[in-house]
Amino acid sequence: MTQRQMTLVEPLPTCKQGHTARHIFDARRAGAGGGHLIECACSQTRKHAEFVDALGEWKRAHRIRTPRPQLQPATNVTQLGLRLKGGRTA
């Protein structure tokens, strides 16, 4: 069997029609038509060598935005004052 549906830790985002997406991996080499693709009832990506590329195409096609993680300030860091020449503190 050259194609199989992959199980992911996190579910794929649905398409803009609300269909459940699934990740398909074709084990043939890239030159023979293998690769990763994402599909649902109404659309599918082309095959990509890497899953992240197929996911990127899926998100662009369905205008799915992924929020960037917000950086949280470290709570376990103590900031020490810097001493400049002459004893001044920065």
Summary of the structure (lengths in Angstrom):
residues: 90
radius of gyration: 22.9
end to end distance: 66.4
largest distance: 75.1
contacts: 176
relative contact order: 0.15
helix: 16%
strand: 20%
